[in-house]
Amino acid sequence: MSDVEEFDAFYADTSWRVLGQLWTMTGSRAEAEDAVAEAYARAWQRWRQVRECDSPEAWVRRTASRIAISTWRKAINRMRAHHRATPDQELAGLGPDHVALVHALRQIPAEQRRAIVLHHLVGLSVAEVAAEVGAPQGTIKARLQRGRRALAGWLDDLPDPAHIPHQPTTRTESTNG
């Protein structure tokens, strides 16, 4: 049996089990899929050594776990760095209209939200948005149209933007001036 055939058989026999185990560990199927895919890619690169292990499946599972943990640590470190860079400025000075818009944007699908933010808030053209997200211009136009319609519904339905729950800031009202 060739290396390719052997690895393919190993992958077919173990990949769903390892994915299930990582999914349970991370609580996120997407994170588990990413970590498992990377672990199998690394196993293939080192297949001659990995296949000699007592349990190649354990090697892949351990590697996937380490990848998932590393990804988690990087995310935590990014959040901590962001919070260090912007202390006490999270919602300072943001008016009720801004809070209502952010709340409404969170209610629409991510692809529509991204198109609306890039086009209307960042100021990119439809062509620039299409290039950035890797979608045809017609798709971006449809996302913009659907997103604006959905946003209008959410913004019309809000009785009072001041009643939308948000994180309190540590600043007092007198500092907002």
ABEGO torsion letter per residue (X at the ends): XBAAAAAAAAAAAAAAAAAAAAAAAAGBAAAAAAAAAAAAAAAAAAAAAAAABABAAAAAAAAAAAAAAAAAAAAAAAAAAAAAABBGAAABGBBAAAAAAAAAAAABBAAAAAAAAAAAAAGBBAAAAAAAAGBBAAAAAAAAAAAAAAAAAAAAABABAAABBBBBBABBAAAAX
